[in-house]
């Protein structure tokens, strides 16, 4: 695995990570922040574990796992992926990612995932590695009392814990695997509250149905791609 990026302007950035999972909550949240902040594409992550595909934006080819940076005054970096990461690759990829985050002096790390429930609500749960950070967010979200965070998101949190790095996982509540922009809206509200991002969610809400349709098509296309020598993965409850 290799990370190819231009030098970042941020000195101690907030790093937000969104990989595909239940409801595509992480992807939708991160893409909305990228658009609202007018973030700049800074580079990509490549690995032999990734499916053989390229992503096109306005005719330009990009890798499916990308890095974006906001204007210097915001000190925000986003890692977003259009492809799921196989569990067998999560450990190695998370170690390289956290190495890179340490090299850019990440101040805080936020991993965003979905959590499937049958309540019909869209609460935001949290779990983290740093008592000071948790004290800051405990009154703004629901505590994740018990369970597991699987896949790459779980590996990232574990690696941060082992290294003593401040990290929090925000889990957006959703009713199932279908793309859920409304769950992403609730996560963004929490991020705004904690980190003062001032991200407008009205556009995301107004285009919710269109986003669900487009991302559902993308999800089906990615599922159709075979990854040699890697077994199929069942959908996790968390992550």
C-alpha positions in Angstrom: 0.0 0.0 0.0 1.2 3.5 -0.8 0.0 7.0 -0.1 0.6 9.5 -2.9 -0.1 13.1 -1.9 1.1 16.6 -2.3 2.4 18.3 0.9 -0.5 19.5 3.1 -0.8 23.1 4.3 -2.5 22.0 7.6 -0.2 21.8 10.6 -2.4 20.0 13.1 -5.5 18.9 11.2 -8.7 17.2 12.2 -8.7 14.0 10.0 -12.1 12.6 9.1 -12.3 9.1 7.6 -15.3 7.7 5.6 -15.2 4.2 4.2 -18.2 2.3 2.8 -20.4 0.6 5.4 -24.0 0.3 6.5 -26.1 3.2 5.0 -22.9 4.6 3.4 -23.0 7.1 6.2 -19.2 7.7 6.2 -19.1 8.3 2.5 -22.1 10.6 2.3 -20.9 12.6 5.3 -17.4 13.1 3.9 -18.5 13.9 0.4 -20.9 16.6 1.7 -18.1 18.2 3.8 -15.7 18.1 0.8 -18.3 19.9 -1.3 -19.4 22.4 1.3 -15.9 23.4 2.3 -14.7 23.4 -1.3 -11.9 21.0 -0.3 -8.9 20.4 -2.6 -7.9 17.0 -3.9 -4.5 16.4 -2.5 -3.7 12.7 -3.4 -4.7 9.1 -3.3 -4.1 5.8 -1.6 -3.3 2.7 -3.7 -3.1 -0.9 -2.6 -3.1 -4.4 -4.2 -6.0 -5.1 -1.9 -8.2 -2.7 -3.7 -10.6 -3.8 -6.5 -9.4 -3.1 -10.1 -11.2 0.1 -10.9 -10.8 3.8 -11.5 -13.3 6.6 -10.6 -14.3 9.3 -13.1 -15.2 12.8 -12.1 -16.0 15.1 -15.1 -14.0 12.9 -17.3 -10.9 12.8 -15.1 -9.6 9.6 -13.6 -9.0 9.3 -9.9 -8.2 6.4 -7.6 -11.1 5.2 -5.4 -9.5 6.1 -2.1 -8.7 9.9 -2.0 -7.3 12.6 0.3 -8.8 16.1 0.4 -7.8 19.2 2.4 -9.8 22.3 3.3 -8.5 25.9 3.3 -5.7 26.4 5.9 -8.0 28.3 8.3 -10.2 25.1 8.7 -7.3 22.6 9.3 -9.5 19.7 8.0 -8.3 16.7 6.0 -10.6 14.0 4.7 -9.9 10.4 3.6 -12.8 9.1 1.6 -13.3 5.8 -0.2 -15.7 4.6 -2.9 -14.8 1.0 -2.3 -15.2 -1.4 0.7 -12.0 -2.7 2.3 -11.9 -6.4 2.8 -11.5 -7.5 6.5 -8.3 -9.4 5.7 -6.7 -6.2 4.5 -8.0 -3.8 7.2 -5.1 -4.4 9.6 -2.3 -3.6 7.2 -4.2 -0.7 5.6 -5.1 0.9 9.0 -1.4 0.7 10.1 -0.2 2.6 7.0 -3.1 5.1 7.4 -2.2 5.9 11.0 1.5 6.1 10.2 0.6 8.8 7.7 -1.8 10.6 10.1 1.0 10.7 12.6 3.4 12.1 10.0 1.0 15.0 9.3 0.5 15.7 13.1 -3.2 14.9 13.1 -4.8 16.6 16.1 -7.9 14.5 16.2 -9.1 11.6 14.2 -12.8 10.9 13.5 -14.0 7.7 11.8 -17.6 7.8 10.6 -19.6 4.6 10.1 -23.2 3.5 10.2 -25.0 1.4 12.8 -28.1 -0.6 11.9 -31.0 -0.6 14.4 -34.8 -1.2 14.2 -35.8 1.9 16.2 -36.5 4.1 13.1 -34.5 6.9 14.8 -31.3 8.6 13.5 -29.3 9.2 16.6 -25.5 9.5 16.6 -23.4 7.2 18.9 -19.8 7.6 19.9 -16.9 5.6 21.1 -13.3 6.8 21.5 -9.8 6.4 22.7 -9.2 9.6 24.6 -11.0 10.7 27.8 -10.5 14.4 27.1 -12.1 14.1 23.7 -14.9 12.0 25.0 -15.6 14.6 27.7 -16.0 17.1 25.0 -18.6 15.1 23.0 -20.5 13.1 25.6 -23.4 15.5 25.9 -23.8 15.9 22.2 -24.2 12.2 21.2 -25.3 8.9 22.6 -22.7 6.7 24.2 -22.1 3.4 22.5 -22.6 1.2 25.5 -21.4 -2.1 24.0 -20.7 -4.0 20.8 -18.1 -4.0 18.1 -17.0 -1.8 15.2 -15.9 -4.0 12.4 -13.7 -3.7 9.3 -11.4 -0.9 8.5 -13.1 1.5 10.9 -12.6 -0.8 13.8 -8.9 -1.3 12.8 -8.4 2.4 12.7 -9.8 2.9 16.2 -7.8 0.0 17.6 -4.5 1.3 16.1 -5.2 4.8 17.5 -5.8 3.3 20.9 -2.6 1.3 20.8 -0.6 4.4 19.9 -2.3 6.7 22.3 -3.8 8.9 19.6 -7.0 10.9 20.2 -9.7 9.3 18.0 -13.5 9.0 18.1 -15.9 6.9 16.0 -19.2 8.5 15.2 -21.9 5.9 14.4 -24.9 7.3 12.5 -28.0 5.3 13.2 -29.8 3.9 10.2 -32.4 1.2 9.5 -30.5 -0.8 6.9 -27.8 -1.1 4.2 -29.4 1.3 1.8 -27.7 4.8 1.4 -29.0 7.1 4.2 -28.3 10.8 3.6 -30.5 11.7 6.6 -28.2 9.7 8.9 -25.3 11.6 7.5 -27.0 14.9 8.2 -27.2 14.0 11.9 -23.5 13.1 12.0 -22.6 16.4 10.3 -24.6 18.3 13.0 -22.5 16.6 15.6 -19.3 17.4 13.8 -20.4 21.1 13.6 -21.2 21.1 17.3 -17.9 19.6 18.4 -15.4 21.0 15.9 -17.2 24.2 14.7 -17.2 23.2 11.0 -20.4 25.1 10.1 -21.3 22.7 7.4 -24.7 23.5 5.8 -26.9 20.4 5.6 -29.9 21.8 3.7 -28.5 20.8 0.3 -27.9 17.3 1.5 -31.4 17.0 2.8 -33.0 18.5 -0.4 -31.1 16.0 -2.6 -31.5 13.0 -0.3 -33.6 10.9 -2.7 -31.3 11.5 -5.7 -28.2 10.7 -3.6 -29.8 7.4 -2.4 -30.5 6.4 -6.0 -27.0 7.3 -7.3 -25.1 5.7 -4.5 -27.3 2.5 -4.7 -26.2 2.1 -8.3 -22.5 2.7 -7.4 -22.8 0.2 -4.6 -24.2 -2.5 -6.9 -21.4 -1.9 -9.4 -18.7 -2.3 -6.7 -20.3 -5.5 -5.4 -20.2 -6.9 -8.9 -16.4 -6.6 -9.0 -14.5 -9.8 -8.0 -11.4 -9.6 -5.9 -9.2 -12.6 -6.6 -8.1 -14.8 -3.6 -10.3 -12.9 -1.1 -13.4 -14.6 0.2 -16.8 -12.8 0.2 -17.7 -10.7 3.2 -20.9 -10.7 5.1 -22.4 -7.3 5.9 -21.4 -6.3 9.4 -23.8 -4.9 12.0 -21.5 -2.0 12.7 -19.1 -0.4 10.3 
